[in-house]
Amino acid sequence: DLSCEVLLQPVEWQALYCHTHHTRHPPKKTPRLQQAVLWIAMLGGYLNRKHDRPPGPTVIWRGFLILHEITKMYQLFRQNE
C-alpha cells in the first residue's frame, strides 16, 4: 500500500500514468507502488492475463528502459506549458 514515489520521481510516475492512460493530465493523487510496477511491466511486454505469473526482472528492466524514454519526452513536451 506504498506510494509509487518510493521508487519513482514525480515526473516519472506522471509520465507513466499519462502514457498508460492516454491522457495529458496526471491525477492529483499519487498511484500505489503495486499499480506503477504493473504499468512498468506492461511497458516491458507483460500481458497481465489472469493465469500469468508475476512479472520477472527482465520484463521490469525492459519496462524501465521504455519508461526512461517516455519520461524524457514527457519533460520535453511539458517544457513549454
C-alpha positions as CSV (number, residue, x, y, z in Angstrom):
1,D,0.0,0.0,0.0
2,L,3.0,2.3,-0.5
3,S,3.1,5.3,-2.8
4,C,4.9,4.8,-6.1
5,E,7.1,7.8,-5.1
6,V,9.3,5.4,-3.0
7,L,10.5,4.1,-6.4
8,L,9.8,6.8,-9.0
9,Q,10.4,10.6,-9.2
10,P,7.2,12.6,-9.6
11,V,7.9,13.3,-13.3
12,E,8.4,9.6,-13.9
13,W,5.2,8.4,-12.4
14,Q,3.3,11.3,-14.1
15,A,4.8,10.4,-17.5
16,L,4.0,6.7,-16.8
17,Y,0.4,7.5,-15.9
18,C,-0.2,9.8,-18.9
19,H,1.3,7.3,-21.3
20,T,-0.6,4.3,-19.8
21,H,-4.0,6.2,-19.7
22,H,-3.6,8.2,-23.0
23,T,-4.1,11.5,-21.3
24,R,-2.2,14.7,-20.9
25,H,-3.2,15.3,-17.2
26,P,-1.8,13.2,-14.4
27,P,-4.0,12.6,-11.3
28,K,-3.7,14.7,-8.2
29,K,-3.3,11.5,-6.1
30,T,-0.1,9.5,-6.4
31,P,-0.7,5.9,-7.7
32,R,0.1,3.0,-5.5
33,L,3.5,1.3,-6.0
34,Q,1.9,-2.1,-7.0
35,Q,0.0,-0.4,-9.8
36,A,3.0,1.5,-11.0
37,V,5.1,-1.7,-11.1
38,L,2.3,-3.4,-13.1
39,W,2.3,-0.5,-15.6
40,I,6.1,-0.7,-15.9
41,A,5.9,-4.4,-16.5
42,M,3.3,-3.9,-19.2
43,L,5.7,-1.5,-21.0
44,G,8.2,-4.3,-20.9
45,G,5.8,-6.8,-22.5
46,Y,3.9,-8.2,-19.6
47,L,0.4,-9.1,-20.7
48,N,-1.3,-9.2,-17.3
49,R,-3.5,-12.1,-18.1
50,K,-5.3,-14.0,-15.3
51,H,-3.1,-17.1,-15.5
52,D,0.2,-15.2,-15.9
53,R,2.9,-15.4,-13.2
54,P,4.1,-12.1,-11.7
55,P,6.4,-10.1,-14.0
56,G,10.1,-11.1,-13.7
57,P,13.2,-8.9,-13.6
58,T,13.8,-9.0,-17.4
59,V,10.3,-7.6,-18.2
60,I,10.6,-5.0,-15.4
61,W,14.0,-3.9,-16.8
62,R,12.7,-3.6,-20.3
63,G,9.8,-1.5,-18.9
64,F,12.2,0.8,-17.1
65,L,14.2,1.4,-20.3
66,I,11.0,2.4,-22.0
67,L,9.9,4.5,-19.1
68,H,13.1,6.4,-19.2
69,E,12.4,7.4,-22.9
70,I,8.8,8.2,-22.1
71,T,9.9,10.4,-19.2
72,K,12.4,12.3,-21.4
73,M,9.7,13.0,-24.0
74,Y,7.2,14.0,-21.3
75,Q,9.6,16.5,-19.9
76,L,10.3,17.9,-23.4
77,F,6.7,18.4,-24.2
78,R,5.9,19.9,-20.8
79,Q,8.6,22.5,-21.1
80,N,6.5,24.9,-23.0
81,E,3.4,24.7,-20.8
